[in-house]
Amino acid sequence: MFRIKTLNKISPAGLSQLDKARYAVSDSEENEDGILVRSADMQEYPFPDTLRAIARAGAGVNNIPVDRCSQAGIVVFNTPGANANAVKELAVCALMLASRNIVGGSKWVDGQVTAGVDVTTVVEKGKSQFVGPEVMGKTLGVIGLGAIGVQVANIATKLGMNVYGYDPFLSVNAALNLSRMVHVATDLDTIYKNSDYITIHVPMGKETKGMLNEDAFHMMKGGVRIINLARGGLVNEPDMIAALQSGKVAAYVTDFPTNPLAGCKNVTLIPHLGASTPESEENCAVMAAQQLRDYLENGNIRNSVNLPTLEQPWSGIARICLIHKNSPGMLAQITALLSDEGVNVENMTNKSKGEYAYTVVDIASRITDKEIEELRAIEGMLRVRYLTH
């Protein structure tokens, strides 16, 4: 019986992926084998020795101590693409909000009514202060061409926009899905210098934190309109406020509101609604639960942020799953130990990701606890799991 702890409310569609005969799932499980989480802060979470995997029902993993997980041999999964359609639709909405002062106009109407004015008598005169440009014929720069960025870029071409996209890590799959009408830029300068609108769809890390800053704004057109539905920290907030005040940035629409931004003119703040649709929450939960189940039952890894993708069909009667440092001679030590014990290897796959590696070994006979402990004793070994059919 696998024990799964939920740290947030998880869609029933996701929980249904875990067979009740094999999984005990609740928010009170102890000594859990796996965790299903959405936005709960796990930075100080005490890991039990039993914990093998954490599945985040969403793309961002800023709430999870990934480095600490890696050192403990805990796989961290996310669900890239599961919420892509929801964010894409909000990005289209944000384009309109950045162009046409819809929010300001709506507030003005409410204010007129509250003041006792017959709004029908003032609307024609009052609307002029909310005039904004159409997006057709304008240039959109899309930073990040992942599951979301590609969809945003493609739909923008259908709105009649001239679209540039930039992603130094553009995957083959993303490239195949990208419209031929999208111009692929080779550097960010091209995006900054040519775009009337910029939308950002990259994860936040050391290299991307605060990437939209004073230097970036300096390269942009005057009156550029910026959309950020990815992460608040991608934008240097004081620099953004200064750019808004100077008119360099004509409008800023973000899904990450803060108090300082709330006091700024030409800013539209959305309360983190990017993936807040029933469909998106269900998709993320199902994907997270499926990935967690496949790892616990079969040792397969797909969409991990800290370990490599490795999916191997069963070809023996038992399987050894080893998470270890990506060190020279590690595979030789594993195979030598098994050979010395007379264990026949049916199939073996090894993949690495940075300083960590994952090895799956299918064997033709069962092994003892003594042999498992010998594998665990190899220097640089972080986790050994032994699975049988």
Beta strands, then each sheet from edge to edge (+ up, - down):
strand 1: 2-6
strand 2: 23-26
strand 3: 34-37
strand 4: 53-56
strand 5: 75-77
strand 6: 139-143
strand 7: 162-166
strand 8: 183-184
strand 9: 197-200
strand 10: 224-228
strand 11: 249-254
strand 12: 267-269
strand 13: 318-325
strand 14: 345-353
strand 15: 356-363
strand 16: 381-388
sheet 1: 2+ 1+ 3+ 4+ 5+
sheet 2: 8+ 7+ 6+ 9+ 10+ 11+ 12+
sheet 3: 14+ 15- 13+ 16-
end
